[in-house]
Amino acid sequence: MPICRGCDNEVDRLVSVKVDGKAKKLCEDCADRAREEAEVAEQSESVVQGMMGFKGRR
């Protein structure tokens, strides 16, 4: 059985997710959490850039 690298539990199958530009194989629960964290980080970065008046590309 494969082992999730996020929670170290044995799972039926792993899902490949890109986190910080790197592909990781995680269980579905950890993959969902990683996606949510990435979305929150992107939104908060956008808000901070808006407050600072940043108009360039990332």
mmCIF file as gemmi writes it, N, C-alpha and C atoms, coordinates in Angstrom:
data_model
loop_
_atom_site.group_PDB
_atom_site.id
_atom_site.type_symbol
_atom_site.label_atom_id
_atom_site.label_alt_id
_atom_site.label_comp_id
_atom_site.label_asym_id
_atom_site.label_entity_id
_atom_site.label_seq_id
_atom_site.pdbx_PDB_ins_code
_atom_site.Cartn_x
_atom_site.Cartn_y
_atom_site.Cartn_z
_atom_site.occupancy
_atom_site.B_iso_or_equiv
_atom_site.pdbx_formal_charge
_atom_site.auth_seq_id
_atom_site.auth_asym_id
_atom_site.pdbx_PDB_model_num
ATOM 1 N N . MET Axp A 1 ? 0.844 -1.185 0 1 0 ? 1 A 1
ATOM 2 C CA . MET Axp A 1 ? 0 0 0 1 0 ? 1 A 1
ATOM 3 C C . MET Axp A 1 ? 0.886 1.245 0 1 0 ? 1 A 1
ATOM 4 N N . PRO Axp A 2 ? 0.505 2.241 -0.793 1 0 ? 2 A 1
ATOM 5 C CA . PRO Axp A 2 ? 1.287 3.488 -0.816 1 0 ? 2 A 1
ATOM 6 C C . PRO Axp A 2 ? 1.117 4.274 0.481 1 0 ? 2 A 1
ATOM 7 N N . ILE Axp A 3 ? 2.117 5.062 0.789 1 0 ? 3 A 1
ATOM 8 C CA . ILE Axp A 3 ? 2.116 5.876 2.006 1 0 ? 3 A 1
ATOM 9 C C . ILE Axp A 3 ? 2.113 7.353 1.615 1 0 ? 3 A 1
ATOM 10 N N . CYS Axp A 4 ? 1.202 8.109 2.205 1 0 ? 4 A 1
ATOM 11 C CA . CYS Axp A 4 ? 1.102 9.553 1.96 1 0 ? 4 A 1
ATOM 12 C C . CYS Axp A 4 ? 2.275 10.261 2.619 1 0 ? 4 A 1
ATOM 13 N N . ARG Axp A 5 ? 2.879 11.198 1.921 1 0 ? 5 A 1
ATOM 14 C CA . ARG Axp A 5 ? 4.009 11.947 2.483 1 0 ? 5 A 1
ATOM 15 C C . ARG Axp A 5 ? 3.565 13.083 3.397 1 0 ? 5 A 1
ATOM 16 N N . GLY Axp A 6 ? 2.279 13.415 3.344 1 0 ? 6 A 1
ATOM 17 C CA . GLY Axp A 6 ? 1.77 14.491 4.195 1 0 ? 6 A 1
ATOM 18 C C . GLY Axp A 6 ? 1.42 14.014 5.591 1 0 ? 6 A 1
ATOM 19 N N . CYS Axp A 7 ? 0.75 12.868 5.67 1 0 ? 7 A 1
ATOM 20 C CA . CYS Axp A 7 ? 0.279 12.388 6.974 1 0 ? 7 A 1
ATOM 21 C C . CYS Axp A 7 ? 0.9 11.054 7.373 1 0 ? 7 A 1
ATOM 22 N N . ASP Axp A 8 ? 1.726 10.461 6.521 1 0 ? 8 A 1
ATOM 23 C CA . ASP Axp A 8 ? 2.417 9.185 6.778 1 0 ? 8 A 1
ATOM 24 C C . ASP Axp A 8 ? 1.466 8.028 7.056 1 0 ? 8 A 1
ATOM 25 N N . ASN Axp A 9 ? 0.276 8.066 6.465 1 0 ? 9 A 1
ATOM 26 C CA . ASN Axp A 9 ? -0.678 6.964 6.6 1 0 ? 9 A 1
ATOM 27 C C . ASN Axp A 9 ? -0.712 6.152 5.311 1 0 ? 9 A 1
ATOM 28 N N . GLU Axp A 10 ? -1.054 4.875 5.443 1 0 ? 10 A 1
ATOM 29 C CA . GLU Axp A 10 ? -1.237 4.041 4.266 1 0 ? 10 A 1
ATOM 30 C C . GLU Axp A 10 ? -2.587 4.366 3.649 1 0 ? 10 A 1
ATOM 31 N N . VAL Axp A 11 ? -2.602 4.551 2.326 1 0 ? 11 A 1
ATOM 32 C CA . VAL Axp A 11 ? -3.835 4.902 1.623 1 0 ? 11 A 1
ATOM 33 C C . VAL Axp A 11 ? -4.006 3.984 0.42 1 0 ? 11 A 1
ATOM 34 N N . ASP Axp A 12 ? -5.223 3.983 -0.139 1 0 ? 12 A 1
ATOM 35 C CA . ASP Axp A 12 ? -5.496 3.153 -1.312 1 0 ? 12 A 1
ATOM 36 C C . ASP Axp A 12 ? -4.815 3.699 -2.558 1 0 ? 12 A 1
ATOM 37 N N . ARG Axp A 13 ? -4.854 5.034 -2.721 1 0 ? 13 A 1
ATOM 38 C CA . ARG Axp A 13 ? -4.204 5.629 -3.884 1 0 ? 13 A 1
ATOM 39 C C . ARG Axp A 13 ? -3.715 7.028 -3.528 1 0 ? 13 A 1
ATOM 40 N N . LEU Axp A 14 ? -2.72 7.484 -4.287 1 0 ? 14 A 1
ATOM 41 C CA . LEU Axp A 14 ? -2.137 8.804 -4.091 1 0 ? 14 A 1
ATOM 42 C C . LEU Axp A 14 ? -2.525 9.721 -5.244 1 0 ? 14 A 1
ATOM 43 N N . VAL Axp A 15 ? -2.598 11.016 -4.958 1 0 ? 15 A 1
ATOM 44 C CA . VAL Axp A 15 ? -2.925 12.022 -5.957 1 0 ? 15 A 1
ATOM 45 C C . VAL Axp A 15 ? -1.715 12.934 -6.097 1 0 ? 15 A 1
ATOM 46 N N . SER Axp A 16 ? -1.332 13.229 -7.325 1 0 ? 16 A 1
ATOM 47 C CA . SER Axp A 16 ? -0.197 14.119 -7.574 1 0 ? 16 A 1
ATOM 48 C C . SER Axp A 16 ? -0.683 15.568 -7.569 1 0 ? 16 A 1
ATOM 49 N N . VAL Axp A 17 ? -0.05 16.407 -6.723 1 0 ? 17 A 1
ATOM 50 C CA . VAL Axp A 17 ? -0.439 17.806 -6.569 1 0 ? 17 A 1
ATOM 51 C C . VAL Axp A 17 ? 0.821 18.662 -6.631 1 0 ? 17 A 1
ATOM 52 N N . LYS Axp A 18 ? 0.72 19.811 -7.306 1 0 ? 18 A 1
ATOM 53 C CA . LYS Axp A 18 ? 1.855 20.741 -7.332 1 0 ? 18 A 1
ATOM 54 C C . LYS Axp A 18 ? 1.75 21.688 -6.151 1 0 ? 18 A 1
ATOM 55 N N . VAL Axp A 19 ? 2.792 21.693 -5.323 1 0 ? 19 A 1
ATOM 56 C CA . VAL Axp A 19 ? 2.865 22.569 -4.157 1 0 ? 19 A 1
ATOM 57 C C . VAL Axp A 19 ? 4.176 23.332 -4.259 1 0 ? 19 A 1
ATOM 58 N N . ASP Axp A 20 ? 4.09 24.653 -4.316 1 0 ? 20 A 1
ATOM 59 C CA . ASP Axp A 20 ? 5.281 25.509 -4.453 1 0 ? 20 A 1
ATOM 60 C C . ASP Axp A 20 ? 6.123 25.123 -5.663 1 0 ? 20 A 1
ATOM 61 N N . GLY Axp A 21 ? 5.471 24.753 -6.759 1 0 ? 21 A 1
ATOM 62 C CA . GLY Axp A 21 ? 6.165 24.418 -7.986 1 0 ? 21 A 1
ATOM 63 C C . GLY Axp A 21 ? 6.722 23.003 -8.03 1 0 ? 21 A 1
ATOM 64 N N . LYS Axp A 22 ? 6.509 22.214 -6.97 1 0 ? 22 A 1
ATOM 65 C CA . LYS Axp A 22 ? 7.007 20.843 -6.938 1 0 ? 22 A 1
ATOM 66 C C . LYS Axp A 22 ? 5.828 19.885 -6.869 1 0 ? 22 A 1
ATOM 67 N N . ALA Axp A 23 ? 5.922 18.791 -7.588 1 0 ? 23 A 1
ATOM 68 C CA . ALA Axp A 23 ? 4.859 17.787 -7.567 1 0 ? 23 A 1
ATOM 69 C C . ALA Axp A 23 ? 5.053 16.881 -6.357 1 0 ? 23 A 1
ATOM 70 N N . LYS Axp A 24 ? 3.988 16.694 -5.595 1 0 ? 24 A 1
ATOM 71 C CA . LYS Axp A 24 ? 4.019 15.803 -4.439 1 0 ? 24 A 1
ATOM 72 C C . LYS Axp A 24 ? 2.886 14.81 -4.567 1 0 ? 24 A 1
ATOM 73 N N . LYS Axp A 25 ? 3.115 13.614 -4.1 1 0 ? 25 A 1
ATOM 74 C CA . LYS Axp A 25 ? 2.072 12.591 -4.102 1 0 ? 25 A 1
ATOM 75 C C . LYS Axp A 25 ? 1.5 12.5 -2.701 1 0 ? 25 A 1
ATOM 76 N N . LEU Axp A 26 ? 0.227 12.892 -2.586 1 0 ? 26 A 1
ATOM 77 C CA . LEU Axp A 26 ? -0.448 12.936 -1.294 1 0 ? 26 A 1
ATOM 78 C C . LEU Axp A 26 ? -1.775 12.197 -1.381 1 0 ? 26 A 1
ATOM 79 N N . CYS Axp A 27 ? -2.336 11.871 -0.215 1 0 ? 27 A 1
ATOM 80 C CA . CYS Axp A 27 ? -3.68 11.302 -0.201 1 0 ? 27 A 1
ATOM 81 C C . CYS Axp A 27 ? -4.674 12.418 -0.543 1 0 ? 27 A 1
ATOM 82 N N . GLU Axp A 28 ? -5.915 12.061 -0.787 1 0 ? 28 A 1
ATOM 83 C CA . GLU Axp A 28 ? -6.893 13.059 -1.218 1 0 ? 28 A 1
ATOM 84 C C . GLU Axp A 28 ? -7.126 14.139 -0.176 1 0 ? 28 A 1
ATOM 85 N N . ASP Axp A 29 ? -7.142 13.774 1.119 1 0 ? 29 A 1
ATOM 86 C CA . ASP Axp A 29 ? -7.354 14.764 2.179 1 0 ? 29 A 1
ATOM 87 C C . ASP Axp A 29 ? -6.201 15.769 2.237 1 0 ? 29 A 1
ATOM 88 N N . CYS Axp A 30 ? -4.988 15.267 2.206 1 0 ? 30 A 1
ATOM 89 C CA . CYS Axp A 30 ? -3.82 16.155 2.244 1 0 ? 30 A 1
ATOM 90 C C . CYS Axp A 30 ? -3.74 16.999 0.975 1 0 ? 30 A 1
ATOM 91 N N . ALA Axp A 31 ? -4.127 16.433 -0.162 1 0 ? 31 A 1
ATOM 92 C CA . ALA Axp A 31 ? -4.106 17.171 -1.427 1 0 ? 31 A 1
ATOM 93 C C . ALA Axp A 31 ? -5.101 18.328 -1.371 1 0 ? 31 A 1
ATOM 94 N N . ASP Axp A 32 ? -6.29 18.085 -0.819 1 0 ? 32 A 1
ATOM 95 C CA . ASP Axp A 32 ? -7.282 19.159 -0.679 1 0 ? 32 A 1
ATOM 96 C C . ASP Axp A 32 ? -6.765 20.266 0.217 1 0 ? 32 A 1
ATOM 97 N N . ARG Axp A 33 ? -6.144 19.888 1.342 1 0 ? 33 A 1
ATOM 98 C CA . ARG Axp A 33 ? -5.587 20.895 2.258 1 0 ? 33 A 1
ATOM 99 C C . ARG Axp A 33 ? -4.483 21.699 1.583 1 0 ? 33 A 1
ATOM 100 N N . ALA Axp A 34 ? -3.625 21.035 0.82 1 0 ? 34 A 1
ATOM 101 C CA . ALA Axp A 34 ? -2.528 21.722 0.126 1 0 ? 34 A 1
ATOM 102 C C . ALA Axp A 34 ? -3.078 22.715 -0.897 1 0 ? 34 A 1
ATOM 103 N N . ARG Axp A 35 ? -4.126 22.325 -1.624 1 0 ? 35 A 1
ATOM 104 C CA . ARG Axp A 35 ? -4.74 23.237 -2.596 1 0 ? 35 A 1
ATOM 105 C C . ARG Axp A 35 ? -5.342 24.452 -1.896 1 0 ? 35 A 1
ATOM 106 N N . GLU Axp A 36 ? -6.039 24.223 -0.79 1 0 ? 36 A 1
ATOM 107 C CA . GLU Axp A 36 ? -6.644 25.334 -0.052 1 0 ? 36 A 1
ATOM 108 C C . GLU Axp A 36 ? -5.58 26.289 0.476 1 0 ? 36 A 1
ATOM 109 N N . GLU Axp A 37 ? -4.497 25.742 1.028 1 0 ? 37 A 1
ATOM 110 C CA . GLU Axp A 37 ? -3.422 26.589 1.541 1 0 ? 37 A 1
ATOM 111 C C . GLU Axp A 37 ? -2.792 27.413 0.428 1 0 ? 37 A 1
ATOM 112 N N . ALA Axp A 38 ? -2.625 26.825 -0.748 1 0 ? 38 A 1
ATOM 113 C CA . ALA Axp A 38 ? -2.046 27.552 -1.881 1 0 ? 38 A 1
ATOM 114 C C . ALA Axp A 38 ? -2.974 28.67 -2.336 1 0 ? 38 A 1
ATOM 115 N N . GLU Axp A 39 ? -4.279 28.426 -2.342 1 0 ? 39 A 1
ATOM 116 C CA . GLU Axp A 39 ? -5.239 29.459 -2.732 1 0 ? 39 A 1
ATOM 117 C C . GLU Axp A 39 ? -5.235 30.61 -1.739 1 0 ? 39 A 1
ATOM 118 N N . VAL Axp A 40 ? -5.2 30.295 -0.45 1 0 ? 40 A 1
ATOM 119 C CA . VAL Axp A 40 ? -5.185 31.336 0.576 1 0 ? 40 A 1
ATOM 120 C C . VAL Axp A 40 ? -3.904 32.159 0.467 1 0 ? 40 A 1
ATOM 121 N N . ALA Axp A 41 ? -2.78 31.501 0.256 1 0 ? 41 A 1
ATOM 122 C CA . ALA Axp A 41 ? -1.51 32.215 0.126 1 0 ? 41 A 1
ATOM 123 C C . ALA Axp A 41 ? -1.521 33.134 -1.087 1 0 ? 41 A 1
ATOM 124 N N . GLU Axp A 42 ? -2.088 32.671 -2.193 1 0 ? 42 A 1
ATOM 125 C CA . GLU Axp A 42 ? -2.15 33.487 -3.403 1 0 ? 42 A 1
ATOM 126 C C . GLU Axp A 42 ? -3.048 34.702 -3.195 1 0 ? 42 A 1
ATOM 127 N N . GLN Axp A 43 ? -4.189 34.503 -2.546 1 0 ? 43 A 1
ATOM 128 C CA . GLN Axp A 43 ? -5.113 35.608 -2.301 1 0 ? 43 A 1
ATOM 129 C C . GLN Axp A 43 ? -4.506 36.628 -1.346 1 0 ? 43 A 1
ATOM 130 N N . SER Axp A 44 ? -3.831 36.164 -0.298 1 0 ? 44 A 1
ATOM 131 C CA . SER Axp A 44 ? -3.241 37.103 0.648 1 0 ? 44 A 1
ATOM 132 C C . SER Axp A 44 ? -2.105 37.883 0 1 0 ? 44 A 1
ATOM 133 N N . GLU Axp A 45 ? -1.347 37.223 -0.878 1 0 ? 45 A 1
ATOM 134 C CA . GLU Axp A 45 ? -0.28 37.922 -1.591 1 0 ? 45 A 1
ATOM 135 C C . GLU Axp A 45 ? -0.871 39.002 -2.492 1 0 ? 45 A 1
ATOM 136 N N . SER Axp A 46 ? -1.986 38.692 -3.134 1 0 ? 46 A 1
ATOM 137 C CA . SER Axp A 46 ? -2.656 39.648 -4.007 1 0 ? 46 A 1
ATOM 138 C C . SER Axp A 46 ? -3.124 40.872 -3.217 1 0 ? 46 A 1
ATOM 139 N N . VAL Axp A 47 ? -3.67 40.641 -2.037 1 0 ? 47 A 1
ATOM 140 C CA . VAL Axp A 47 ? -4.148 41.745 -1.196 1 0 ? 47 A 1
ATOM 141 C C . VAL Axp A 47 ? -2.975 42.625 -0.766 1 0 ? 47 A 1
ATOM 142 N N . VAL Axp A 48 ? -1.889 42.015 -0.354 1 0 ? 48 A 1
ATOM 143 C CA . VAL Axp A 48 ? -0.717 42.781 0.091 1 0 ? 48 A 1
ATOM 144 C C . VAL Axp A 48 ? -0.151 43.587 -1.07 1 0 ? 48 A 1
ATOM 145 N N . GLN Axp A 49 ? -0.077 42.979 -2.262 1 0 ? 49 A 1
ATOM 146 C CA . GLN Axp A 49 ? 0.435 43.705 -3.415 1 0 ? 49 A 1
ATOM 147 C C . GLN Axp A 49 ? -0.474 44.87 -3.759 1 0 ? 49 A 1
ATOM 148 N N . GLY Axp A 50 ? -1.786 44.694 -3.614 1 0 ? 50 A 1
ATOM 149 C CA . GLY Axp A 50 ? -2.726 45.782 -3.864 1 0 ? 50 A 1
ATOM 150 C C . GLY Axp A 50 ? -2.534 46.929 -2.887 1 0 ? 50 A 1
ATOM 151 N N . MET Axp A 51 ? -2.289 46.602 -1.628 1 0 ? 51 A 1
ATOM 152 C CA . MET Axp A 51 ? -2.07 47.637 -0.616 1 0 ? 51 A 1
ATOM 153 C C . MET Axp A 51 ? -0.784 48.394 -0.876 1 0 ? 51 A 1
ATOM 154 N N . MET Axp A 52 ? 0.229 47.692 -1.404 1 0 ? 52 A 1
ATOM 155 C CA . MET Axp A 52 ? 1.519 48.312 -1.649 1 0 ? 52 A 1
ATOM 156 C C . MET Axp A 52 ? 1.553 49.039 -2.998 1 0 ? 52 A 1
ATOM 157 N N . GLY Axp A 53 ? 0.534 48.867 -3.816 1 0 ? 53 A 1
ATOM 158 C CA . GLY Axp A 53 ? 0.492 49.535 -5.105 1 0 ? 53 A 1
ATOM 159 C C . GLY Axp A 53 ? 1.343 48.852 -6.153 1 0 ? 53 A 1
ATOM 160 N N . PHE Axp A 54 ? 1.623 47.576 -5.992 1 0 ? 54 A 1
ATOM 161 C CA . PHE Axp A 54 ? 2.429 46.821 -6.948 1 0 ? 54 A 1
ATOM 162 C C . PHE Axp A 54 ? 1.637 46.6 -8.225 1 0 ? 54 A 1
ATOM 163 N N . LYS Axp A 55 ? 2.204 46.967 -9.384 1 0 ? 55 A 1
ATOM 164 C CA . LYS Axp A 55 ? 1.469 46.842 -10.645 1 0 ? 55 A 1
ATOM 165 C C . LYS Axp A 55 ? 2.21 45.987 -11.649 1 0 ? 55 A 1
ATOM 166 N N . GLY Axp A 56 ? 3.294 45.345 -11.253 1 0 ? 56 A 1
ATOM 167 C CA . GLY Axp A 56 ? 4.046 44.503 -12.182 1 0 ? 56 A 1
ATOM 168 C C . GLY Axp A 56 ? 3.537 43.086 -12.183 1 0 ? 56 A 1
ATOM 169 N N . ARG Axp A 57 ? 4.29 42.256 -12.851 1 0 ? 57 A 1
ATOM 170 C CA . ARG Axp A 57 ? 3.958 40.847 -12.899 1 0 ? 57 A 1
ATOM 171 C C . ARG Axp A 57 ? 4.628 40.099 -11.762 1 0 ? 57 A 1
ATOM 172 N N . ARG Axp A 58 ? 4.075 38.974 -11.489 1 0 ? 58 A 1
ATOM 173 C CA . ARG Axp A 58 ? 4.689 38.146 -10.47 1 0 ? 58 A 1
ATOM 174 C C . ARG Axp A 58 ? 5.666 37.215 -11.103 1 0 ? 58 A 1
